[in-house]
Amino acid sequence: MYYVNKQGGGHSKLLCLEVIHLWQFCIEEDITLVAAHLPGMQNRLADHLSRTVSLSHELSLKASALWIIFATFDIPTIDPFSMRESRKHVEDKWRVFGTALNYTSLRILGVGPDDPDLVRARINLHSKGGAVGIPSWGKFWLAVLNVYSWEGMNTLFPELWLLPAWMPAHPSTLWCHCRQVYLPMSYCYATRLTAEEDELVQSFRQELYVQDYSSIDWPAQRNNVAACDLYTPHSWLLTLANAILNVYEAHHSARLRQRAIAELYDHIKADDRFTKAISIGPISKTINMLVRWYVDGDVGVH
């Protein structure tokens, strides 16, 4: 709308060029063109059609053909093939993180383990060694689901939040999104927040791993990240810091831990209060909500 009404305008050269061509056509055909925003509530038909899958009226390209075009004409900055079937990632590979978490999500939503797509995903996951090699955030979510041991994670050192604010290592010095994600994560780790064991959990323990769940050496998995998921190898300094903090975790002060838990929850409540329970992003919001429900139940939602 902005580009049409301003007859170009904006910062995108591609869109400006397209609008110029459109206006030239309108001038040649003596057409008056005006664009106006119509809220979705008043434009229900278009809104409905934009959300409806209609493969019979759409064209799609095979990934191989798409990459031949890109290799010849370069990768465009806008998607000229924005159909639903073309809107797929063709440049990446299966990874343990995405495979394991999508698999568990579909199973929680009711898809059976014999579903062809889940069978294919499970075979691929097992070919990569199973979920033991999932990266740290995946370890966290599986631990919350009770299908991964908290002992298989490097400590999140909840007592870090008790340090004086002037110290360089205080969480207030971290990037905001990093800080607000690890805040509720640290609470979950400190309390070992875990789902109750049921039939689905027991099934996960069989489906996600290539070895017997009870035989897994969990402490050995702390630094285990599948090769396909390891974007940056752990530095010796990070490995050393984790080793030292893991020793502390094994002998931590119960009194300090309780103080840290209280401090963490105060920050979580403050985040909900200051942001009207929206938080700074979807990940921190989800974990905040989990913690509030764990502590206060339905009352904590309000």
Secondary structure, DSSP 4 states (H G I P E B T S, - for coil): -HHHHTTS-SS-HHHHHHHHHHHHHHHHTT---------GGG-HHHHHHHH---GGG-----HHHHHHHHHHH---SS-TT-STTT-S--S----HHHHHHHHHHHHHTT--TTSHHHHHHHHHHHHTT-GGG--HHHHHHHHHTTSS-GGGS----GGGGGS-TTSTTSGGGS-HHHHHHHHHHHHHHHHT--PPP-HHHHHHHHHS-SS-GGG--GGGGTT---GGG-SSPPPHHHHHHHHHHHHHHHT--HHHHHHHHHHHHHHHHHHHHHTTT--SSHHHHHHHHHHHHHHHGGGGG-
